[in-house]
Each structure stands twice: as C-alpha cells, then as structure tokens.
C-alpha cells in the first residue's frame, strides 16, 4: 500500500463534507456514542459505491447522464430535507443521555443515505482506486477491495474523532439556549450549502 494512497485518502476523508457535518451534529446533540453511530452509518454508506466501482456499475453511472442526474437530485432533495429537519427540530441539540435502539437505527439510516445518495462518491472510487492497482495485477480485485476497506476504516476513525470532539463540548453548548439555536441554524444552512454544491456538480 502506497504512502500516496494513504495521504490522498486522509485529505479526502478529513475535508469537511456532508458526513462530517452530520457526525458533528450527532456529537453535539446526543454525545459521543451517537457520534460513533453516525460515523458508522456514514462509513457503511460507502459500501454501495465501492461495490459499484469494483463491479463496473460506476462506468454506467458515468456514461448515463440521466442516471447520474437522477441520483444527484435525489441526494440534493435529501440534504434539503435534513436541513429543514434540523431547522425545525427544537430538540435537535438538547441533552439526551439515553440512546434507544430505534434512535440508533435512525442515526445509522440517515448516515447511510447521506453517502449513498451522492453519485460523486461512485465516480470517485471508479477513478481513484484503479490508480493504485497495476493493470496486470492478477489479484487486482482483491487489492481494490483492500484499498476500499482501508479508505472506509480511515473514514470511520476521522469522522469518529470529529464527533467525539464535538461531544466533548456538548455540555458547554447546550447550557446556552441562544447558542444552541445558532448552532442548529448553522448546521441547517450547512446542509443547504452542501446540497447546492452537489446540485452544481457534474460528472
């Protein structure tokens, strides 16, 4: 495994995006455990993109403008829904010590959907992974899966760090009602901005 792959992956993973924003919101709203669940959900959402890249479905997505646009705008709609939910939910950043299985499933589902509905991830894996696998490698498929697994592990670790850091200041935040409102609105606007960025991306 090359150092170039590790460094490039780290930069990509650490750059704030929808997954980071979602994990930060989970950490601030419900603590470190929720942030880890959110990080796991976002990481799990990478699996379909990796599978598409490995099986060649990404090539179809890259070639078909209709398929790309459809998935992209479904993703935009979901991010706008997340923004609306965050803006309207007055309890989004209230202290909550107990976590239920039902809530954990919702957090994971949202994290998975955030990444699944981003077609750029499929195209990214389709273009990124083959650069680190020699064309004449007889075990190229296994190598690509291994690299994808490393990328997912890095995603979980970095997102978890973001979330745990957010959770560490949660009590200082939730004790200030006006600050809670501002942070909730900031997260909502962040999702709007990210949806706009996705809407204007091309293949």
C-alpha positions in Angstrom: 0.0 0.0 0.0 1.5 3.3 -1.1 2.0 6.4 1.0 0.4 8.4 -1.7 -2.8 6.5 -1.3 -2.9 6.9 2.4 -2.1 10.7 2.3 -4.6 11.3 -0.5 -7.3 9.3 1.3 -6.7 11.2 4.6 -7.0 14.6 2.9 -10.2 13.5 1.2 -11.7 12.0 4.3 -10.7 14.9 6.6 -12.2 17.5 4.3 -15.5 18.6 5.8 -18.5 17.4 3.8 -22.0 16.1 4.5 -20.7 13.1 6.6 -18.6 15.4 8.8 -21.4 17.9 9.3 -23.8 15.0 10.2 -21.4 13.4 12.6 -20.6 16.8 14.3 -24.4 17.4 14.7 -24.8 13.9 16.3 -21.9 14.5 18.7 -23.3 17.9 19.8 -26.9 16.7 20.1 -26.6 13.3 21.8 -23.0 12.8 22.8 -20.0 10.6 21.9 -21.9 7.3 21.4 -24.3 8.9 18.9 -21.4 10.4 17.0 -19.8 7.0 16.7 -23.1 5.5 15.5 -23.3 8.4 12.9 -19.7 7.8 11.8 -20.5 4.1 11.4 -23.6 4.9 9.3 -21.6 7.3 7.0 -18.9 4.7 6.6 -21.5 2.0 5.8 -22.9 4.3 3.1 -19.6 3.9 1.2 -20.1 0.2 0.6 -22.5 0.5 -2.3 -20.2 3.0 -4.1 -17.2 0.7 -3.6 -19.2 -2.3 -4.9 -20.3 -0.2 -7.9 -16.7 0.8 -8.7 -15.5 -2.8 -8.4 -18.3 -4.3 -10.5 -18.2 -1.7 -13.2 -21.6 -0.1 -12.4 -19.8 3.2 -11.9 -19.0 3.2 -15.6 -22.7 3.1 -16.4 -23.3 5.9 -13.9 -20.5 7.9 -15.5 -21.8 7.3 -19.1 -25.5 7.8 -18.4 -26.4 11.4 -17.8 -29.9 10.5 -16.7 -28.8 8.0 -14.1 -26.2 10.5 -12.7 -28.7 13.4 -12.6 -31.4 11.3 -11.0 -29.3 10.1 -8.2 -27.8 13.5 -7.7 -31.1 15.3 -7.4 -32.5 12.7 -5.0 -29.4 13.4 -2.9 -30.0 17.1 -3.1 -33.6 16.6 -2.0 -32.5 14.5 0.9 -29.9 17.1 2.1 -32.6 19.8 1.9 -34.9 17.6 4.0 -32.0 17.2 6.5 -31.6 21.0 6.6 -35.4 21.5 7.1 -35.5 18.9 9.9 -32.5 20.5 11.7 -34.0 24.0 11.4 -37.4 22.9 12.7 -36.4 20.5 15.3 -36.3 22.5 18.6 -35.0 19.4 20.4 -32.1 18.8 18.0 -29.5 19.9 20.4 -31.0 19.1 23.7 -29.1 16.9 26.2 -30.0 13.2 26.0 -28.1 10.6 27.9 -30.1 7.5 26.9 -29.9 6.1 23.5 -32.5 3.7 22.2 -32.1 1.0 19.5 -34.8 2.8 17.4 -32.9 6.1 17.6 -29.6 4.4 16.8 -31.2 2.8 13.7 -32.4 6.2 12.6 -29.0 7.8 13.0 -27.4 4.9 11.0 -30.0 5.1 8.3 -29.5 8.8 7.9 -25.8 8.4 7.7 -26.0 5.7 5.1 -28.5 7.7 3.0 -26.3 10.8 3.1 -23.4 8.9 1.4 -25.5 6.5 -0.8 -27.3 9.5 -2.5 -24.0 11.1 -3.6 -23.1 9.9 -7.1 -19.8 11.7 -6.9 -18.6 9.0 -4.5 -19.2 6.3 -7.0 -17.3 8.2 -9.7 -14.6 9.0 -7.2 -14.0 5.3 -6.4 -14.2 4.4 -10.1 -11.4 6.9 -10.9 -9.4 6.8 -7.7 -8.9 3.1 -6.8 -7.5 1.9 -10.1 -4.7 4.4 -9.9 -3.2 2.3 -7.1 -3.7 -1.2 -8.7 -1.4 -2.3 -11.6 -3.4 -3.3 -14.7 -1.5 -6.6 -14.9 -2.1 -7.5 -11.2 -3.8 -10.9 -11.1 -5.2 -10.1 -7.8 -6.4 -6.6 -8.8 -10.0 -7.1 -7.5 -8.8 -8.2 -4.1 -6.4 -5.3 -4.0 -9.1 -2.8 -4.8 -11.3 -4.2 -2.1 -8.5 -4.0 0.3 -7.8 -0.3 -0.6 -11.5 0.4 -0.3 -11.6 -1.2 3.2 -8.6 1.0 4.3 -10.5 4.0 3.0 -13.6 3.1 4.9 -11.6 2.5 8.1 -10.0 5.9 7.8 -13.4 7.4 7.2 -14.8 5.9 10.4 -11.8 6.9 12.5 -11.7 10.5 11.2 -15.4 11.0 11.5 -15.4 9.5 15.0 -12.7 11.9 16.0 -14.8 14.9 14.7 -17.8 13.6 16.6 -16.1 12.9 19.8 -14.5 16.3 19.8 -18.0 17.8 19.3 -19.4 15.7 22.1 -16.7 16.9 24.5 -18.0 20.5 24.3 -21.7 19.5 24.3 -22.5 20.4 27.8 -20.9 23.9 27.4 -23.1 24.4 24.3 -26.5 23.1 25.5 -26.4 25.2 28.6 -26.7 28.3 26.4 -30.1 28.4 24.7 -29.2 31.2 22.3 -26.0 29.4 21.2 -28.0 26.2 20.7 -30.3 28.0 18.3 -27.4 29.5 16.3 -25.6 26.2 16.1 -28.8 24.4 15.0 -29.4 27.0 12.3 -25.7 26.8 11.2 -26.0 23.1 10.7 -29.2 23.5 8.7 -27.6 26.1 6.5 -24.5 23.9 6.1 -26.8 21.1 4.7 -28.3 23.7 2.3 -24.9 24.8 1.1 -23.8 21.2 0.7 -27.0 20.4 -1.3 -26.3 23.4 -3.6 -22.7 22.2 -4.1 -24.0 18.7 -5.1 -26.6 20.2 -7.4 -24.0 22.1 -9.4 -21.5 19.2 -9.6 -21.1 17.4 -12.9 -19.7 14.0 -13.9 
